């Protein structure tokens, strides 16, 4: 069954006053978090064949760390549209990505509040209610929402939240 993976970038560094938001790098904590998240995704057999990633520095660095555990023959689209997006914009990006030769697993690496809003909008019948409640409470950095459903029926309330991965709940790598 097709999967949509919504990954928020890892923790960014705020130690450089005056640095533009777009140019903020990952913090050391953010860099240490991604291997744990990747281990959790691997345990669920989540391997994207298409990634859409924001062009902000912290999302590109998150992707680079994720690629250490993902196959190297996937399609990767880098776009500033994810950085600037609201949930509805991300729905359009996903809809465009799944037209025609749709991926089995599509991953978006982006930012809040769009990731949190999109997860809340997509969750439909059969969704993990505990995970959905946690999404509504907080979608922390490096958190990942995994949905499954049909690309033919993709839209608000039509995907099933399978799991919500929160890094602080994961064992140390």
Backbone bond lengths (Angstrom), bond angles and torsions (degrees), N, CA, C in turn:
res aa  C-N    CA-C-N  psi(-1)  N-CA   C-N-CA  omega(-1)  CA-C   N-CA-C  phi
1 X - - - 1.448 - - 1.524 108.85 -
2 X 1.336 118.27 136.09 1.468 120.97 179.53 1.528 112.58 -56.57
3 X 1.326 114.54 145.62 1.460 120.71 179.99 1.527 109.85 -126.19
4 X 1.327 114.28 144.87 1.452 122.53 172.14 1.517 106.92 -119.56
5 X 1.325 116.33 125.12 1.460 122.41 -177.70 1.534 107.61 -114.39
6 X 1.331 115.59 120.62 1.461 121.11 179.51 1.521 108.69 -107.43
7 X 1.319 116.46 106.19 1.464 122.16 -176.81 1.527 109.77 -109.88
8 X 1.315 115.51 121.72 1.459 119.24 173.26 1.530 107.73 -82.61
9 X 1.310 116.86 142.57 1.468 120.95 179.25 1.532 110.27 -54.48
10 X 1.320 115.75 156.79 1.462 121.44 177.37 1.529 109.86 -71.96
11 X 1.330 115.16 170.81 1.472 123.05 -176.60 1.526 110.46 -55.56
12 X 1.326 115.49 130.24 1.465 119.84 -179.89 1.528 111.47 -98.52
13 X 1.316 113.83 165.09 1.461 122.20 -176.79 1.524 109.45 -94.51
14 X 1.313 116.19 127.84 1.466 122.17 -179.86 1.530 111.13 -109.34
15 X 1.329 118.28 15.56 1.463 122.06 -172.83 1.525 115.37 -81.30
16 X 1.320 118.30 -0.40 1.463 119.98 -178.19 1.524 109.54 -117.12
17 X 1.333 117.15 91.72 1.465 120.48 179.60 1.528 111.04 -56.87
18 X 1.308 115.46 140.68 1.455 120.41 177.98 1.517 114.13 87.74
19 X 1.322 117.68 -10.00 1.463 120.70 178.34 1.526 108.67 -72.06
20 X 1.306 116.79 132.14 1.463 121.08 179.31 1.526 109.78 -60.91
21 X 1.320 116.87 144.26 1.463 122.11 179.91 1.527 111.27 -52.53
22 X 1.309 116.71 -42.94 1.462 122.70 -178.01 1.529 111.98 -59.69
23 X 1.327 116.62 -28.56 1.468 122.56 -174.27 1.520 114.62 -98.55
24 X 1.340 117.83 5.72 1.459 119.29 -179.71 1.527 110.50 -69.87
25 X 1.340 116.87 130.41 1.474 120.73 178.08 1.530 110.84 -85.59
26 X 1.312 115.79 174.89 1.464 120.70 172.73 1.522 109.61 -71.64
27 X 1.307 114.69 149.01 1.465 120.25 173.11 1.529 107.89 -83.16
28 X 1.320 117.71 165.02 1.473 119.36 174.67 1.539 111.37 -55.97
29 X 1.327 116.96 -39.46 1.471 119.97 177.49 1.529 110.91 -60.90
30 X 1.332 116.65 -41.63 1.461 120.73 178.02 1.523 111.68 -61.57
31 X 1.318 116.34 -41.82 1.464 120.70 178.82 1.527 111.48 -63.83
32 X 1.335 117.10 -35.89 1.473 120.60 -179.80 1.528 112.18 -74.88
33 X 1.319 117.49 -22.78 1.463 121.91 -175.42 1.526 113.28 -75.97
34 X 1.306 117.25 -38.88 1.466 120.46 -172.23 1.533 113.50 -58.35
35 X 1.334 121.15 -41.76 1.472 118.44 177.72 1.540 113.18 -57.79
36 X 1.328 117.70 -35.20 1.469 120.56 178.02 1.523 110.97 -68.12
37 X 1.323 115.95 -41.64 1.466 120.48 178.17 1.531 109.48 -64.44
38 X 1.316 116.34 -42.76 1.464 120.41 179.89 1.524 111.01 -63.06
39 X 1.326 117.84 -38.10 1.469 120.70 177.07 1.524 110.46 -63.20
40 X 1.330 117.40 -39.01 1.464 120.66 177.99 1.522 111.10 -66.20
41 X 1.324 117.51 -40.99 1.470 120.80 177.94 1.521 110.89 -66.86
42 X 1.319 116.63 -39.25 1.464 120.43 178.24 1.522 110.62 -63.44
43 X 1.331 117.27 -39.86 1.463 121.22 178.65 1.529 111.13 -62.67
44 X 1.323 116.84 -27.48 1.470 121.50 177.79 1.527 111.85 -92.21
45 X 1.326 116.55 3.73 1.460 123.22 -179.10 1.538 111.60 60.34
46 X 1.333 115.70 39.15 1.466 121.56 178.50 1.526 107.90 -94.07
47 X 1.325 115.67 114.01 1.455 122.24 -179.59 1.529 107.48 -137.63
48 X 1.331 118.24 104.12 1.464 119.13 -176.97 1.518 112.63 -69.08
49 X 1.331 114.90 149.93 1.454 118.49 170.27 1.529 110.87 -112.04
50 X 1.338 116.11 0.29 1.464 121.40 174.38 1.528 107.19 -150.86
51 X 1.330 116.41 130.18 1.464 122.56 177.97 1.525 108.08 -123.94
52 X 1.326 114.96 132.88 1.460 121.41 170.89 1.523 105.78 -113.41
53 X 1.321 116.71 122.43 1.465 121.04 -172.36 1.520 110.88 -129.68
54 X 1.320 115.44 139.73 1.457 121.85 171.70 1.522 109.17 -61.11
55 X 1.322 115.56 152.54 1.467 119.54 178.50 1.521 113.17 -90.09
56 X 1.331 118.41 1.63 1.467 120.65 175.57 1.530 108.57 -61.25
57 X 1.317 116.73 149.18 1.469 121.32 -175.56 1.525 112.10 -56.39
58 X 1.329 119.00 -46.34 1.463 120.86 -175.60 1.533 112.65 -65.71
59 X 1.340 118.00 -30.50 1.468 119.22 177.02 1.526 110.14 -76.54
60 X 1.316 117.00 -37.82 1.465 119.43 176.90 1.525 110.78 -63.22
61 X 1.339 116.59 -39.45 1.465 119.93 177.98 1.534 110.82 -68.91
62 X 1.318 117.26 -36.69 1.470 120.86 175.89 1.525 109.54 -61.90
63 X 1.328 116.84 -45.69 1.463 121.20 177.67 1.527 110.94 -60.38
64 X 1.326 117.47 -44.95 1.471 120.38 -179.15 1.527 110.79 -58.41
65 X 1.318 117.64 -41.50 1.466 120.67 177.79 1.526 111.25 -68.61
66 X 1.329 116.78 -39.37 1.471 120.72 179.24 1.527 110.90 -64.75
67 X 1.317 116.99 -35.93 1.466 120.84 -178.27 1.523 112.69 -64.05
68 X 1.314 117.36 -18.45 1.468 119.65 176.98 1.529 110.82 -65.40
69 X 1.334 117.09 -21.96 1.458 120.72 179.72 1.512 114.03 -112.73
70 X 1.336 117.70 -5.69 1.460 120.86 -178.78 1.512 110.38 -103.05
71 X 1.327 115.45 158.62 1.463 120.23 177.68 1.518 110.16 -62.91
72 X 1.305 116.36 156.86 1.459 119.18 -174.45 1.524 113.57 -99.01
73 X 1.329 118.25 5.99 1.457 119.35 -178.69 1.527 112.87 -106.97
74 X 1.327 116.73 20.48 1.460 119.65 179.54 1.529 110.70 -84.21
75 X 1.306 115.21 159.07 1.463 121.26 174.10 1.529 107.87 -81.38
76 X 1.329 116.11 134.90 1.462 121.44 177.68 1.525 107.92 -127.54
77 X 1.336 115.09 123.35 1.462 121.37 175.42 1.516 107.98 -114.17
78 X 1.322 116.48 121.53 1.458 122.76 176.31 1.516 107.08 -100.55
79 X 1.345 116.48 128.30 1.457 119.07 -179.52 1.520 112.02 -150.18
80 X 1.316 115.18 136.02 1.461 120.19 176.42 1.525 110.27 -67.64
81 X 1.327 117.08 -18.32 1.463 120.98 179.68 1.532 111.51 -57.34
82 X 1.330 118.11 -31.92 1.471 120.69 177.93 1.519 110.22 -69.62
83 X 1.329 117.37 -37.84 1.469 121.59 179.10 1.528 110.80 -62.80
84 X 1.295 116.06 -40.11 1.462 121.78 -175.74 1.527 113.43 -90.69
85 X 1.316 117.72 -1.45 1.467 122.62 -167.50 1.519 115.25 -76.32
86 X 1.319 112.64 151.02 1.455 122.89 162.70 1.521 105.21 -105.69
87 X 1.315 117.05 170.61 1.469 120.96 -176.02 1.531 112.11 -54.02
88 X 1.309 117.28 -42.74 1.473 120.93 -178.38 1.527 111.39 -62.88
89 X 1.334 116.71 -35.17 1.462 120.54 177.02 1.522 110.95 -66.13
90 X 1.334 116.30 -38.45 1.461 120.33 178.93 1.525 110.84 -68.38
91 X 1.329 117.09 -34.59 1.470 120.04 175.25 1.525 109.78 -59.92
92 X 1.325 116.86 -41.95 1.467 120.26 177.58 1.522 111.49 -64.93
93 X 1.337 117.34 -41.57 1.472 120.18 177.94 1.524 111.31 -60.54
94 X 1.337 115.88 -43.95 1.466 119.75 178.99 1.521 109.58 -65.09
95 X 1.310 117.90 -46.76 1.470 121.21 -179.91 1.520 111.09 -56.42
96 X 1.330 117.17 -42.62 1.464 120.67 177.58 1.522 111.53 -65.43
97 X 1.318 116.96 -38.93 1.468 121.62 -176.79 1.522 112.67 -69.58
98 X 1.315 117.50 -26.39 1.473 119.56 -175.18 1.529 112.86 -100.54
99 X 1.327 116.86 3.20 1.468 120.01 174.27 1.521 108.81 -73.37
100 X 1.299 116.15 141.66 1.455 120.01 176.68 1.518 111.68 75.46
101 X 1.323 116.72 -118.98 1.460 122.59 -177.91 1.532 109.23 -82.28
102 X 1.327 115.88 79.08 1.465 121.92 -173.60 1.526 112.03 -71.30
103 X 1.327 116.16 140.57 1.462 119.66 175.80 1.528 110.75 -71.45
104 X 1.304 115.81 155.04 1.467 119.56 173.30 1.526 109.64 -73.63
105 X 1.335 116.36 -41.95 1.464 121.36 179.18 1.527 108.86 -131.58
106 X 1.323 114.88 118.45 1.457 122.72 179.06 1.523 108.33 -109.29
107 X 1.325 116.78 130.97 1.459 122.00 178.30 1.520 109.59 -118.09
108 X 1.337 115.50 136.56 1.458 121.28 171.77 1.523 106.93 -114.62
109 X 1.326 115.72 129.34 1.467 120.90 174.29 1.523 106.51 -110.80
110 X 1.338 114.75 112.90 1.451 118.82 -172.74 1.509 114.29 -148.30
111 X 1.322 114.55 -149.15 1.459 123.21 -166.81 1.529 111.44 -129.54
112 X 1.310 114.68 159.75 1.458 120.44 169.20 1.518 108.43 -90.39
113 X 1.311 118.00 153.12 1.462 128.80 8.01 1.525 114.43 -85.09
114 X 1.328 117.92 -4.16 1.471 119.87 -175.14 1.529 112.74 -60.15
115 X 1.346 118.08 -40.62 1.468 119.87 -177.97 1.529 110.41 -64.68
116 X 1.320 116.08 -46.48 1.466 120.85 179.46 1.525 110.51 -62.61
117 X 1.318 117.07 -45.59 1.463 121.16 -179.24 1.527 110.85 -63.68
118 X 1.326 117.27 -42.71 1.461 120.63 179.83 1.521 110.82 -63.05
119 X 1.327 116.94 -45.19 1.468 120.41 179.39 1.526 110.35 -58.35
120 X 1.318 116.80 -44.20 1.468 120.94 -179.15 1.530 111.35 -65.44
121 X 1.327 116.98 -38.15 1.462 121.49 -178.95 1.527 111.57 -70.23
122 X 1.324 117.35 -39.79 1.468 120.95 -174.83 1.516 113.95 -74.59
123 X 1.336 117.36 -30.67 1.472 121.11 -172.95 1.522 111.47 -61.07
124 X 1.335 114.34 124.83 1.456 120.68 -179.73 1.511 111.59 -126.35
125 X 1.329 116.72 -158.75 1.461 121.55 -177.92 1.532 112.62 -54.92
126 X 1.324 115.06 140.79 1.461 121.48 178.69 1.508 114.34 83.72
127 X 1.338 117.26 0.04 1.462 120.72 -178.99 1.524 111.14 -67.20
128 X 1.327 114.69 150.82 1.461 122.53 174.19 1.524 107.77 -64.41
129 X 1.326 116.72 103.60 1.465 120.90 -174.54 1.522 112.32 -65.15
130 X 1.322 116.88 -38.43 1.468 119.67 178.13 1.528 110.25 -62.26
131 X 1.326 115.80 -44.41 1.466 119.92 177.66 1.516 111.71 -62.69
132 X 1.319 117.14 -40.65 1.457 121.38 179.40 1.529 110.88 -65.39
133 X 1.318 116.83 -40.14 1.470 120.64 176.50 1.529 110.38 -61.41
134 X 1.333 116.41 -40.01 1.463 120.48 179.78 1.528 111.01 -68.40
135 X 1.334 117.05 -36.18 1.465 121.05 176.59 1.523 109.61 -61.84
136 X 1.335 116.32 -43.04 1.468 120.43 179.96 1.532 111.61 -66.72
137 X 1.331 116.70 -26.86 1.463 120.84 179.17 1.522 110.96 -78.44
138 X 1.343 116.22 -49.51 1.463 120.49 -179.33 1.522 109.23 -167.10
139 X 1.327 116.32 136.75 1.464 123.01 174.99 1.531 105.04 -114.22
140 X 1.339 116.72 83.44 1.470 119.81 -172.27 1.527 113.01 -68.89
141 X 1.319 115.31 168.11 1.456 119.96 177.21 1.531 109.48 -58.73
142 X 1.320 115.09 143.12 1.465 125.74 -179.60 1.524 113.66 67.51
143 X 1.325 118.04 6.89 1.465 120.41 175.34 1.523 109.11 -72.73
144 X 1.339 115.26 152.86 1.455 121.15 -176.85 1.526 109.54 -136.00
145 X 1.328 115.47 127.42 1.463 121.50 172.65 1.523 107.33 -104.64
146 X 1.332 116.42 129.49 1.461 121.82 179.99 1.524 107.89 -113.17
147 X 1.332 115.68 122.15 1.463 122.79 179.64 1.515 109.77 -114.96
148 X 1.331 116.05 150.87 1.449 118.23 166.45 1.518 108.87 -131.33
149 X 1.313 114.28 160.92 1.458 120.51 -176.33 1.509 109.26 166.07
150 X 1.302 115.93 -157.48 1.459 121.92 -178.63 1.519 109.46 -114.37
151 X 1.328 116.42 133.64 1.459 118.85 176.25 1.521 110.29 -66.72
152 X 1.331 117.70 -29.48 1.463 121.07 178.95 1.523 111.51 -65.37
153 X 1.321 116.51 -26.52 1.462 122.02 -176.81 1.528 110.92 -114.36
154 X 1.332 117.54 20.21 1.462 121.53 -175.82 1.522 110.89 -64.01
155 X 1.330 115.99 134.87 1.459 121.14 174.97 1.508 111.23 163.06
156 X 1.326 116.39 179.14 1.469 120.99 -179.44 1.527 112.05 -54.91
157 X 1.345 114.05 132.01 1.457 120.51 177.67 1.511 115.25 71.24
158 X 1.329 117.74 12.04 1.470 120.02 -174.63 1.527 114.36 -116.61
159 X 1.311 116.57 4.06 1.462 119.96 177.37 1.529 108.27 -111.79
160 X 1.307 115.72 153.83 1.466 120.62 179.70 1.529 108.57 -104.71
161 X 1.334 115.85 119.86 1.463 119.63 174.30 1.515 107.94 -70.08
162 X 1.329 114.84 114.58 1.461 121.08 -179.03 1.520 110.84 -83.43
163 X 1.342 115.54 -45.37 1.462 119.93 -178.96 1.521 109.78 -160.14
164 X 1.319 115.23 157.03 1.463 122.43 174.99 1.519 106.61 -127.39
165 X 1.318 116.07 114.83 1.460 122.89 -176.77 1.521 109.43 -97.78
166 X 1.320 115.64 123.02 1.466 121.70 178.56 1.527 107.58 -116.26
167 X 1.333 117.96 121.13 1.473 121.46 -173.76 1.517 115.22 -53.23
168 X 1.328 118.70 -41.32 1.480 119.26 -176.42 1.532 111.89 -65.36
169 X 1.326 117.90 -14.98 1.456 121.85 178.96 1.530 112.29 -92.59
170 X 1.325 117.00 -2.48 1.456 121.61 -177.33 1.515 110.87 -93.44
171 X 1.328 116.91 148.99 1.464 119.10 176.22 1.522 111.26 -67.48
172 X 1.311 116.11 155.57 1.461 121.01 176.16 1.520 108.77 -63.77
173 X 1.318 115.85 144.05 1.475 120.23 -179.56 1.512 110.29 -76.62
